[in-house]
């Protein structure tokens, strides 16, 4: 089992800044998002993190997550994992919640009503569960430079997406995926999952103190 799982939501994009649902559309970070990623990297380079030199690093294959990881200083270690892709929003891709509620589905709530033509919440939870089970099995994904990798008692760093990381956190705690709606998570936020009395726990959540110098 990993010692800690360090969660990083990607930095700002043009769509995240305006509240548009961004699932599989591969759009880059804004200049502000790149500054966020660098600020995060500067923080993780300092104590108590010290660059997390022994950590296993995984990223969503989408460029906004990969770029965040690279600018934070983890690009050379990051391994793509499709399980970390954001929720596929189907025909609601690129649209805001208020727009959907006004024109398509009054009272719409993604956690309850889902998305037409996209993934079910249960499908997202299933791939998250598979990934968590792999981490907890003491066997990580082989790194390109090795034939085997064990994550027992090692930190794991994940660069991924807002809804995905919130669902992963709910499932880490053994809660239904719908509970993820109660976890607020900002762009370039730092969170940490760990253990307390042998049980899965949240150690840090939605910490954006490293962004204060950017006006956040």
N, C-alpha and C positions, 0 to 999 in steps of 0.2 A: 504494500500500500504506500502511496506517496506520503511524505511528511506533510507537505502543504501543496495546495493547488492555487497558484497565483493567476487570477483572472484579469485580463485587460480587454476592455472594449476598444475598438478602433477609434481613431481620432475623427474629427468632424469631416463630413462630406457635404456637398451642396444639398443633397436630399435630407440628410439627418438634421441639418440646420433649419429646414423648413417643415420638418415633421412628416416627410413622405416615406412610406413603407419601402424599405430597400432590402429586398431579399437576394435574388440571384443576379440582379443588374450589377455589373462590375464597374463601378465608378471610383475614381481616385479620391484621395484626401484633398481638401482645400489647403491653401497656404496656412490657415489657422490650424487645421488638423495636423499638418506636418509639424508646426510649432508645438502643439500638444504632445505629439509623439516624442519629440526631442526632450521636452520637459520631463516626461515620464522616464525616459532613459537616464537623464541626469539624476533623477531621484533614485532609481534602482541601482545606479552605480555607486551610491553612497551607503554607509552603514544605516541599518543593519543588513541591507541586501547585498552590498558589495559585488554587484553584477551577477549574482546567482550563478557562479561559474560551474557548479556541478548539476544544475537543473536540466531536466529534459524540457525541450521547447517545442510546442506544436502550434500550428496556425491554420486558420481557415484558408483555403486556396484563393479566396477573393482578394483583389489587390489592396483594398482598404485595410484589411487585417494584416496582410503581408508587409505592406509599406509601414504600418505602425510598428510592427516588430523589428523591421530593418532599421528604422530611424531611432528606435529605442536601444539599438545595439545588439539585437538577438538574431539578425537575419542569417548569419552564417551557421546558426545552430537549429533554425526552425525547420520542422518537418511538416509538410502539408498533410492535413487530415480532412477528408470530405465530411466526416461526422460533425465537424465544427462549422459547416456552412450555415448561413442564416436560414430561418424559416422561409419556405417558398410560398409567397403570398398570392400566387396565381393571378387572376385578373385584377386584384387589388394592388398589384405591384405599382409603385410610383405614386400612389394616391395617399392623401391624408385621411385621418379618421373623420374629421368634420365633413369633408367632401363625401365620403362614403355614406355617412349617416344622413346627409342632406339629400343625396340623389339616388341612392340605391337601397339602403337598409336603415330606416329610422331606429335609433337605439342600438346600433351595431356595437358589439364588443368582441374583439378578436378572440379572447380567451373562451368565450361562450359560444359564439356564432361561427368562428372559423373563417376561411377564405375560399371563394369559389374557384375551382380549377387548380388549387394549390395543395400544400400538405395539410393533413389533419394535425392537430396538436398532439395527438397520440403517436403519430409517426415521428414527429420531432423528438418527443420524449423517448421513443424506442431507440433512436440512434444515439441519443445522449446516454441512455442506460447502458448501451453496448460499450460506449467509450469509457464510462466510469468503471464498468465491470472489468475492462481490460487493464485499466490502471490499478485496480484493486487486486488483480490476479498476480501481482508481483512481476508481470512481464510487460514492459513497454514495447512500443513499436521499434524495430531495429533502426538505428541511425545509419545514414549512408556510409559512414566510416567504420561501422561495426557489423558483426553478424548477429549479436544478441544485445538486448538492453533490458536491464532490470530497474524498475522505478521504486523498489522497496526502500523506504526511508530517504528517498530523494525528493527534492522539490520538483514540481511540474509547473511550467508557465504556459498559459493558453492565450493566444491572440485571436479574438473572435468578435461576436456581434451581440447586440443588446438583448433581443428576445432569446437567442440561443443560450447565452450565459445565464440569464435569469431562469430559464427552464432547467439548465444543468444544476444550478444551485438548489432549486426545489427538489430535484431528484437526488442530489447529494445528501440532502437532509431527510430523504425518505418521504417527502411530501408529494401530493398529486401535482402534476404539471401546472394546473390552473393556479396554484398558489404563487407562481412566478409573477403574476400581475401585481403582487404586493411588494416586489423588489424594484425600487427605482434605481436606474443605472445610467449615468451620464457618459458622454463620449470621453475616451481616454481615461476613464475611471479605473482605479486600482482596487481590487477586492482579493481577499484571501480566504480559502476554505481550508480547514484543518480538522483537528480532533480535540475533544474535551471529554475526559473520563472514558476514553475509548469509543466515543460516539462521534459521528460526523458533525462538524460545527462550522459556524461562520466566525472567522477571526477579525476580518476587516471587510467593510462593505462601502462601495461607492465613494471611495476616498479620492477627492480631486484637489487636495491641498497643493499638489505640485503645479497646478494650473493658475494659482493665485497671481503670479507675476504676469500672466497673460490677460488679466482682467476678468477672470472667472471667479 
